[in-house]
Amino acid sequence: MDYLPAHEEDYPGDREVTASVIWLHGLGSNGHDFPPIIPQLGVSRAVGIRFIFPHAPSMPVSINNGHVMPAWYDIKQVNLEREVDTEQLCASARRVHDLIDREIERGVPSERIIVSGFSQGGAVTYEAALTYPKKLGGIMAFSTYLATAETLQLNPVQNDIPILVCHGETDPVVPEALGRNSVQALNRLGLLADYKTYPMDHAVCPAEVMDIGRFINRVYTGREALEV
């Protein structure tokens, strides 16, 4: 199997891995973008968690004058609807399915796998997690949008999947309206999402990091208390 290359970290490192978080980066970045956040999350040290940060392949991106860069799919036009290459997006989602399958083969139950992503990675996260055929533990979507809202085929096993959606109130790259629109689209699919906004641009802030930690703890331990 030709898996996406990825950076992996086991947290806290002295526990058997019983849970996994697959975390996709944004356009032009790579899998080394978010690992520094792990120690700041305050997630329970009682749970062995494997964090997996895949690297997107490089491809020409239309909105950047065809410049080749790490990308999960091509963005053809920047407007509120976001004209994207949905075929490429869905292909990336299938490669995330392969990573989920591998975690299951490594002994992690599907119900203890969270799929998450920032910006472009979040759009792939929505498609990958909501179409996956086995019940997953959760979705975390940061500063992103539901690019396949009109075509997504929700797998019924994900009908009650926990979802955390975070967005910057002054995001100039992915306007906050797209985050709200995504939550409304999820609602139309019968899904509920915890939607949180922060006074920030297209970034991640300390308050958001704490909310991420609480979500992970809730999925894996049933409680939100952070480790200090």
N, C-alpha and C positions, 0 to 999 in steps of 0.2 A: 504494500500500500504506500502510495506517495503522499505522506502526510505533510501538511503545512509545517515548515520549520518554526520552531517556537522556543522561547526562553521559559524555563520552568523553575519554580521555587516551592519547596515544601515548607509549610509553616505549622507549628513552630520548629520542626526539624527533628524533634525527639519523640514524635508520635507516629503511629501507623496511619497512613493516609486513608481516610474514610470519606472524604469529600473533595470536590474539585470545583474551581472557578476558572472558566475559560474567558479571557478578557481581551477584546479586540481593540486595537489602536485606531487612530484617525488617519485621514489622508496625509501622505507625505511623511509619516512617522514610522515607527517600528515597534517590535515587541519589548524593547527596553525602555519604553516611555513610562510605564506605570508601575513596574516593580518597586521603585523607591517608596511608593505609597503603602505597601504592605505593613511595615512596622507601625504606621500611623493609624491603622484601621481600628485597633483595639479589639480585634476578634479574639474569641476565646482560645486560650492555649490548651484547652482540654480536647480540642478537636484537631486532628491532623488534616490539613487542607493543602492540596496541590494547586498552586496558581499556575496557569498556563497562559502565556502571552504570545500568540502566533504572530509571525511576520507576514505581512501582505506581499504578494508578488509586485514587481514593478511593471508599469504599463503607461502608455501615453494618456494624459488627462486633458480633455478638450478645453475645459475652462482655464487651464494653465498653458494655453497655446500649444498643446500637444506635448508638453514636457514630460519626460518619462520619470516616474516617481512611484514609491510604494502606494498602492491603491487597491481597494477591494472591488472597485468597479469604476467605470468612467462616468464623470458628471458632464453632461453635454451643455447644460445651460443652468445658470443660477437665477432662479426666481422663486417665488413663494411655493410653487408646486414642485420644484426641483426635477428637472428632466435628467434622468439617469439611465444608464444601460442596465435594465432589469435582468437581462440574460446573464450578464457578468455578476450582478449582485446575487442572483440565485445560485450561480455556480460557486461563488464564495460560500454561500450558506451550506451547500452540500459538502464542501470541504470542512466546514465546522462540524457537520454531522459526523464526518469521519473521525474528528478529534473526540467527539462525545462517545462514539462507538469504542474508540481505543480506551477511554477512561473506564467504560463498563468492562471491557476485557481485562483491564488492570485491577478490577475488583471493586470499583466505586459504583454503588447503585445509581441508576439514572435519577432517582428522586433526590439525590444529594449532589447533583451537578447544577451549578448556576452558570448561565451564559450572559456575558455582559459586553458592552462596547461603548466607545466614545465616538461621536460624530458619525463618519462613514461606518466605523465599526459597529455603532449602535444600530444603524439601518440593517446591516447584515445580521446582527444579533436578533432583532425582531423576526426576520424571515426564518432564520435557522431554528430558533427555539420554538416558535409557534407552529412550525410544520413538522417538528421532530415526532416520530411515531411512538416514543416512550415518554412517560411522565417525567418531567424535569423538576428540579428544585426551585428554580426562580429565574427571573430576567432582571438585569440592571441595564438601563439605557441612559446614557449621559450626553447632553447637548446634541441631540440627534432628532431623527424624524422617521416616520413609518413610510418608507418610500414605496412599498408594495401594498399599500392599503387597499387598492382597488382589485388586486389580483391574488392576494395572500389566501391560501387554503388552510384555514386553522384546523389543526388536528384536534379532535374532541378530547383527547387525553390531556390537553393543556388548558381545559376550560376554567380551572381554578388556580392556575399557576400564579404565585406571588410575583408582582412586578413593581419595581422601583424606577421611577423616571425623574431625572434631575436636569435642571436647565438654568442657565444664566439669564437674568432679567434684561441684561444689556448686550446680549450676544449679537455681534455684527455679522458673524459667519453663518450661523444657523439661527435665525430669529426665534425668539421665545414662542411666537405664535405657532411655529411648526411643532414645538414640544406639546403645546396645548392641543393642536389638531391631532397629534398622534394619540394622545390620551382619549380624545373623543372617538377616534377610529377604533381604538381598543374597546371602548364602551359599546360601540355598535356591534362588535364581535362577541359581546357578552362578557368581556374581561374587565376586571377592576385593576386600577393602578394607583399606587401612592405617588402623587405628583408633588415635587418640591422644587421651589425656585430660590435663587440666591442672587445677591447684588454683585454680579460678576459678569465678565465677558465670556468668550469661548475658552473656558478653562475649567479647572477644578479648584475648589476652595476648601479650607479646613472644616467648615460646617458640613459641607457635602461629604467629605471623607468620613466624618463621624456618622452621618446618616447611612453611608455605605456599610460601615462596620456594624451598625445596629441591624441593618437588613440581613447581612450575612449571619450574624449571631442568631437572629430570629429563625432563619431557615434551618440552621444546623443545630441549634440548642433549644429553640422554643422561647428564648428570652432575649431581650435587647441590650442588657447591661454590657458595657464595654469594659475591657481589661485596662487597668491603669498602671 
